[in-house]
Amino acid sequence: MPMRALRAVASAVVCVTFLAGCGTRVSHSDVVASASTDVVSLTPETIKQLTQARAAAPAVEAGTAAAPVGVAAAASVPAAAPVAAVRSAGGAKSAAAAAAAAAASAPTAGVPAKAGAACVASGAPVPIGQVGTFGGVAGPLTGVARTMLAAWAQDVNSRGGLACHPVQVYSADDGGDPSRAAALANQMVAEHHVAAFVGVVTLGMSGFKPAVEALKVPALGGGGSEEEYSSPWFFPDGSSIDDQGLGLIREGSDFGHHRIGYLYCVEISACGDFDKRLHGGLAAQGGGQVVYDSPISITQPDYTAQCLNARDAKVDFLLLGMDGASIARVGRSCAAIGYKPLLGTQGALLGPAQAADTLLRSFGIATVTAEAPWFLDDTPGLTAFHRAFSAYAPNAALLGAATMAWTSAKMLESVIDHVAGQARSGPITPQLILEGLGAVHDESLGGLTAKLTFHAGEKSGTSSGCIFYELLGTSGWTAPNGSRPVCVRK
């Protein structure tokens, strides 16, 4: 029902946002490949070819996929031109894809990320880790979070890096396996000494969280699971899943839809947990009433029986706790009996295929996000996001997980700004990042998210209490409240 990534409705988000990847596993060799020490770099000639290929490529409409740009063999870039160093799974083919996502033009060295004195010399590189469920059927929804973090690294390095420290990104696919997520986190810290994890989108959070807490390395951004709001080492970039669930019900109420139905998957218990929360007061707080609910399986070819029951119960706002393909089947089943309520789910679930489905669009699908809508560009933060996306990842499919990853990374930039003096004179460490996090107050990152505040030594993640409305309708994606957040809790 997440990013940026990469990326919910109460605890149902945990099951729904990445439900498309549930059960997805990769082979051990794939995991080893994703943890390889290969670093993607770009020669000036490669950069030139990328620029020429991008200029000759046809325009790509937001939300659609395009063929990757071909990349010549990569070698080291001269030290004067720092680049994003991206660890990539899958050998040469993946290296080429990562290189295409990393840059389309040579960065300009010596320009600091924040206004002030130019960098006289580069500091030690600062390694950043990213663990995610990027492969399998989840890939079309979450993979762009990986691409966007690489694009951010290229962008920030073109401005001098973080307080004059060039950024290196180590990104790995955990296959949705908690034990692999934990192993990758440990490996990134042991081998590469990552100072923070950024833009994490994993189904393996139950393994990743205890690993992060034991390693004592902060994780910035995300916010797609309950675990991230119950740990002193996680710093989400927006609202909690409870607040997002309340916001979705509030959105339906604002459209005049108060009679709620909920169809939820049996494959993951969190989907059923959200049903209990709806009945436990969440629906009433948002101005709605649950009049019908039913478990379903994502393996069902048809949902006509559930559509008939929802229609008979006079449901006018049907919440869907399932993957995008199943949502499309619900739409077909309900339309076949002439029943078309407003649908509600998580925007990050709807890939290009669902977003382009004219039948689904005819229902109207209400969604909420923790970050500002990815398709808008009317704030400084969103303008910078789209500029970097166009420059460094022009052939990627633009989805909500991209905004999540970008927002998470910009949050790290803001944190380092608060300790810039110390960062310029020494290494960027987890401890220094924690100090900077404690100084973040009422920070919206240029309109990328609602105002964030963290406190040194806090015992759990902090929710902004605010969400953003999105609506998929006949004309495509729109934002009923624009880029302004709706605060559901004060």
C-alpha positions in Angstrom: 0.0 0.0 0.0 7.8 4.2 0.5 12.9 6.1 -1.7 13.5 8.2 -3.4 13.7 5.1 -2.6 12.7 3.3 -3.4 9.2 4.5 -1.6 3.0 3.5 2.9 -0.1 2.9 4.8 0.5 2.2 8.5 2.2 -1.2 9.0 0.8 -2.3 5.7 3.5 -0.3 4.0 6.0 -2.9 5.1 4.2 -5.6 3.2 2.8 -3.6 0.3 5.4 -1.1 -0.7 7.8 -3.9 -1.7 5.4 -6.8 -1.9 6.2 -7.2 -5.5 9.6 -8.5 -4.4 8.3 -10.9 -1.7 9.7 -14.3 -2.1 12.4 -13.0 -4.5 15.8 -14.6 -3.9 19.1 -14.3 -5.7 21.8 -16.9 -5.9 24.8 -16.9 -3.6 27.0 -16.0 -6.6 24.8 -12.9 -7.3 25.2 -11.8 -3.7 29.0 -12.3 -3.8 29.0 -10.3 -7.0 27.1 -7.4 -5.4 29.6 -7.4 -2.6 32.6 -7.2 -5.0 35.2 -4.5 -4.7 34.7 -3.3 -8.2 34.4 0.5 -8.4 33.0 2.1 -11.5 35.0 5.1 -12.7 34.7 7.1 -15.9 37.5 8.3 -18.3 37.1 11.7 -20.0 36.5 9.8 -23.3 33.7 7.7 -21.7 32.2 10.9 -20.3 32.3 12.4 -23.8 30.6 9.3 -25.3 27.9 9.4 -22.6 27.2 13.0 -23.3 27.0 12.5 -27.0 24.7 9.5 -26.6 22.4 11.3 -24.2 22.2 14.3 -26.6 21.2 11.9 -29.4 18.7 9.9 -27.4 15.0 10.5 -27.7 13.2 12.2 -24.9 12.0 9.9 -22.2 8.6 10.5 -20.7 8.4 10.4 -16.9 7.4 7.0 -15.7 8.5 5.1 -18.8 11.6 2.9 -19.3 14.2 3.3 -22.1 17.1 1.3 -23.3 20.3 1.9 -21.5 23.0 4.1 -23.1 26.0 2.1 -24.2 29.2 2.8 -22.2 32.8 2.3 -23.3 35.3 0.5 -21.1 35.9 2.5 -17.9 39.2 3.4 -16.4 40.3 5.8 -13.6 39.4 9.4 -13.8 42.2 12.0 -13.1 42.3 13.0 -9.5 41.3 16.5 -10.4 37.8 15.3 -11.4 36.2 13.4 -8.6 33.5 11.0 -9.6 30.9 8.9 -7.8 32.5 5.5 -7.0 29.6 3.0 -7.2 30.0 -0.6 -6.3 27.8 -2.6 -8.6 26.6 -6.2 -8.9 26.8 -8.3 -12.0 30.1 -7.6 -13.6 30.7 -5.7 -16.8 27.0 -5.4 -17.8 26.1 -3.9 -14.4 29.1 -1.8 -14.4 28.1 -0.2 -17.6 24.6 0.4 -16.3 26.0 1.9 -13.1 28.3 4.1 -15.1 25.5 5.3 -17.3 23.5 6.2 -14.1 26.5 7.8 -12.5 27.3 10.6 -14.9 26.6 12.2 -18.2 29.2 15.0 -18.0 32.5 15.7 -16.4 32.1 17.2 -12.9 33.6 20.5 -11.9 36.2 20.1 -9.1 36.8 22.6 -6.4 33.2 23.9 -6.0 32.0 23.3 -2.4 28.5 21.8 -1.8 27.6 24.8 0.3 28.3 28.5 -0.4 31.7 29.5 1.1 35.4 29.1 0.4 36.3 26.8 -2.5 38.0 23.6 -1.7 41.7 24.1 -1.8 42.3 20.3 -1.8 40.2 17.2 -1.6 39.8 15.5 1.8 39.7 11.7 2.2 36.9 10.1 0.3 33.8 9.5 2.4 32.3 6.1 1.8 28.5 5.7 1.9 26.6 2.4 2.0 23.3 1.4 0.5 21.6 -1.9 1.0 18.4 -2.7 -0.9 16.1 -5.3 -2.5 16.9 -4.1 -6.0 16.5 -7.3 -8.1 13.7 -9.7 -9.1 10.2 -8.4 -9.7 10.9 -5.6 -7.1 13.5 -4.1 -9.3 11.2 -2.0 -11.5 10.0 -0.2 -8.4 13.1 0.0 -6.2 16.0 -0.1 -8.7 15.7 3.6 -9.4 16.7 4.3 -5.8 20.1 2.8 -6.5 20.4 4.8 -9.7 19.4 8.0 -8.0 21.9 7.7 -5.2 24.6 7.2 -7.8 23.3 10.3 -9.6 23.4 12.3 -6.3 27.0 11.2 -5.7 28.0 12.4 -9.1 26.1 15.7 -8.5 27.6 16.4 -5.1 31.1 15.5 -6.3 30.7 18.0 -9.1 30.3 20.6 -6.4 33.3 19.6 -4.4 31.9 16.7 -2.4 30.8 16.8 1.2 32.8 19.5 2.9 35.5 18.9 0.2 35.4 15.1 0.7 34.5 13.2 -2.5 31.7 10.7 -2.0 32.0 7.0 -2.8 28.8 4.9 -2.8 28.8 1.2 -2.2 25.4 -0.3 -3.2 24.4 -3.9 -2.9 21.3 -6.1 -3.5 20.3 -8.2 -0.6 17.7 -10.2 -2.5 15.2 -9.5 0.3 17.0 -11.8 2.7 17.4 -10.4 6.2 20.6 -12.4 6.8 22.1 -11.2 3.6 21.1 -7.6 4.5 22.9 -8.0 7.8 26.0 -9.6 6.2 26.2 -6.8 3.6 26.0 -4.1 6.2 28.8 -5.7 8.2 30.9 -6.1 5.1 30.5 -2.5 4.1 31.6 -1.3 7.5 34.4 -3.8 7.9 35.9 -3.5 4.4 35.0 0.0 3.3 34.4 1.8 6.6 31.1 3.4 5.5 30.2 6.5 7.5 26.5 6.1 7.0 23.8 4.1 5.2 21.7 6.2 2.9 18.6 5.5 0.8 18.0 2.0 2.1 15.1 0.1 0.6 15.2 -3.5 1.8 12.8 -6.3 2.5 15.5 -7.6 4.9 15.0 -4.9 7.5 14.6 -7.5 10.3 18.3 -8.4 9.7 19.6 -5.0 8.6 18.3 -3.1 11.7 20.1 -5.2 14.4 23.3 -5.1 12.2 23.2 -1.3 12.0 22.6 -1.0 15.8 25.5 -3.3 16.5 27.7 -1.5 14.1 26.7 1.9 15.5 26.5 3.5 12.0 23.6 5.9 11.3 21.0 5.1 8.6 19.5 8.2 6.9 16.3 8.4 5.0 13.8 5.7 4.0 10.9 5.4 6.4 9.1 2.4 4.8 9.0 0.1 7.9 8.2 0.2 11.6 11.7 -0.8 12.5 13.0 2.6 11.3 10.9 4.4 13.9 12.0 2.3 16.8 15.8 2.7 16.8 18.2 5.5 17.8 20.3 4.7 14.7 17.7 5.4 12.1 16.8 8.9 10.9 13.8 8.7 8.5 13.3 11.5 6.0 9.6 12.0 6.6 6.5 10.7 8.3 5.9 7.4 10.1 3.9 4.6 8.5 1.1 5.3 11.1 0.9 8.9 10.0 1.0 7.9 6.3 -1.9 5.5 6.9 -3.9 8.3 8.7 -3.0 10.6 5.8 -4.4 8.3 3.2 -7.7 7.9 5.0 -7.8 11.7 5.5 -7.2 12.1 1.7 -10.1 9.9 0.9 -12.3 11.9 3.3 -11.2 15.1 1.8 -12.5 13.8 -1.6 -15.9 12.9 0.1 -15.2 9.2 0.4 -15.9 7.9 4.0 -17.0 4.3 3.6 -13.8 2.3 3.6 -13.2 -1.2 2.4 -9.8 -3.0 2.7 -8.5 -5.9 0.7 -5.3 -7.2 2.1 -2.8 -10.0 1.2 -2.5 -13.1 3.3 1.1 -13.6 2.3 2.5 -11.2 4.9 1.2 -10.6 8.4 1.8 -6.9 8.4 -1.1 -6.5 5.9 -3.5 -8.0 8.4 -2.0 -5.9 11.1 -3.1 -2.8 9.3 -6.6 -4.1 9.2 -6.5 -4.3 13.0 -5.3 -0.7 13.1 -8.1 0.5 10.9 -10.7 -1.1 13.2 -8.7 0.1 16.2 -9.4 3.8 15.6 -7.2 4.8 12.6 -10.2 4.9 10.2 -12.3 7.1 12.6 -9.4 9.4 13.2 -9.2 10.1 9.5 -12.9 10.6 9.1 -13.8 7.2 7.7 -15.6 4.1 8.7 -14.6 0.5 7.8 -17.7 -1.2 6.3 -16.0 -4.1 4.6 -12.6 -5.9 4.7 -11.3 -9.2 3.4 -8.1 -11.1 3.1 -7.0 -12.0 -0.4 -4.1 -13.8 -2.1 -1.9 -12.1 -4.6 -2.0 -15.4 -6.6 -5.7 -15.0 -7.3 -6.5 -14.5 -11.0 -9.8 -12.7 -10.2 -11.3 -10.7 -7.4 -15.0 -10.5 -8.6 -16.3 -11.9 -5.3 -14.6 -9.2 -3.2 -15.7 -6.5 -5.6 -19.3 -7.7 -5.3 -19.1 -7.7 -1.5 -17.5 -4.2 -1.4 -20.2 -2.9 -3.7 -23.0 -4.4 -1.6 -21.4 -2.8 1.5 -21.5 0.5 -0.3 -17.7 1.0 -0.1 -16.7 4.2 -1.8 -13.0 4.1 -0.9 -11.4 0.7 -1.4 -7.9 0.4 0.1 -5.7 -2.2 -1.5 -2.9 -4.0 0.4 -1.3 -5.8 -2.5 1.3 -5.5 -5.3 0.7 -3.4 -8.4 -0.2 -6.3 -10.7 -2.9 -7.5 -8.3 -4.2 -3.9 -8.1 -4.7 -4.0 -11.8 -6.6 -7.3 -11.5 -8.8 -5.8 -8.8 -9.6 -2.9 -11.2 -10.6 -5.3 -14.0 -12.7 -7.4 -11.7 -14.6 -4.4 -10.2 -15.0 -2.7 -13.6 -16.5 -5.9 -15.1 -19.5 -5.6 -12.6 -19.8 -1.8 -13.1 -18.4 -1.0 -9.7 -15.8 1.8 -9.6 -15.0 3.2 -6.1 -12.0 5.5 -5.4 -9.0 3.2 -4.9 -6.3 3.8 -2.3 -2.8 2.4 -2.1 0.9 3.5 -1.9 2.2 5.4 -4.9 5.5 3.7 -4.9 3.7 0.4 -5.6 2.4 1.6 -9.0 5.0 1.1 -11.6 4.9 2.4 -15.2 2.5 -0.3 -16.3 -0.1 0.5 -13.7 0.4 4.2 -14.1 -0.3 3.9 -17.8 -3.3 1.6 -17.3 -6.3 3.6 -18.6 -8.8 1.4 -16.7 -7.0 2.0 -13.4 -6.8 5.7 -14.1 -10.6 5.8 -14.7 -11.1 4.7 -11.0 -8.9 7.3 -9.6 -6.2 6.1 -7.2 -5.4 8.1 -4.0 -1.9 7.7 -2.6 0.3 9.4 -0.1 4.1 9.8 0.2 6.5 10.8 2.9 8.5 12.9 0.3 7.1 15.6 -2.1 5.5 14.2 -5.3 8.3 13.1 -7.7 6.5 14.5 -10.7 6.5 18.1 -9.4 9.3 20.6 -9.8 8.0 23.8 -8.1 10.3 24.0 -5.1 14.1 24.4 -5.0 14.6 20.9 -3.7 12.4 19.3 -6.5 14.0 21.5 -9.2 17.5 20.3 -8.1 16.2 16.7 -8.1 14.9 16.9 -11.7 18.0 18.7 -12.9 20.3 16.0 -11.5 18.0 13.2 -12.8 18.1 14.7 -16.3 21.8 15.2 -16.2 23.0 11.9 -14.7 20.1 9.3 -15.2 18.2 10.5 -18.3 17.2 6.9 -19.3 15.9 5.7 -15.9 12.2 5.4 -15.1 11.3 8.2 -12.8 9.4 6.9 -9.8 8.8 7.7 -6.2 11.8 5.6 -5.0 14.0 8.1 -6.8 12.7 11.0 -4.7 13.2 8.9 -1.5 16.9 8.2 -2.4 17.6 11.8 -3.4 15.9 13.2 -0.3 17.9 10.8 1.9 21.1 11.9 0.3 20.2 15.6 0.5 19.5 15.0 4.2 23.1 13.8 4.6 24.3 17.0 2.8 22.3 19.1 5.3 23.8 17.2 8.2 27.3 17.8 7.0 26.6 21.5 6.5 26.0 21.7 10.3 29.5 20.4 11.1 31.2 21.7 8.0 34.2 23.2 9.9 35.0 19.9 11.6 34.4 18.0 8.4 36.8 20.1 6.4 39.6 19.7 8.9 39.3 15.9 9.4 37.5 12.7 8.3 33.7 12.4 8.1 32.9 9.7 10.7 29.7 8.2 12.0 30.2 10.1 15.2 30.5 13.4 13.3 27.3 12.6 11.3 25.4 11.9 14.5 26.6 15.3 15.8 25.3 17.0 12.7 22.0 15.1 12.9 21.4 16.5 16.4 21.6 20.0 14.9 18.8 19.4 12.3 15.8 21.5 13.2 12.8 22.4 11.0 14.6 21.3 7.8 12.5 20.6 4.7 15.5 20.3 2.3 14.2 22.9 0.0 10.7 21.4 -0.1 11.6 17.8 -0.6 9.9 16.8 2.6 8.0 18.2 5.6 10.1 19.9 8.3 12.4 17.4 10.0 13.9 17.8 13.5 16.3 15.4 15.3 17.7 15.6 18.8 21.1 14.2 19.9 20.6 11.0 21.8 17.0 10.5 20.9 15.8 6.9 21.4 13.8 6.4 18.2 13.2 7.8 14.8 11.1 11.0 14.6 8.1 11.4 12.4 7.4 14.7 10.7 3.7 14.0 11.2 3.0 15.2 7.6 2.4 13.6 4.2 1.9 14.6 0.6 -1.2 13.8 -1.4 -1.0 12.2 -4.9 -3.8 11.1 -7.2 -3.5 9.0 -10.3 -6.5 9.9 -12.6 -7.5 10.0 -16.2 -4.9 12.6 -17.0 -2.1 10.9 -15.2 -0.4 11.8 -11.9 -1.6 15.0 -10.1 -1.0 16.4 -6.6 -4.3 17.6 -5.0 -2.4 19.7 -2.5 0.6 20.5 -4.8 4.0 20.3 -3.1 2.5 21.5 0.3 2.6 18.8 3.0 -0.6 17.9 4.9 0.1 17.5 8.6 -2.1 14.9 10.2 -0.6 15.1 13.6 0.6 18.2 15.4 
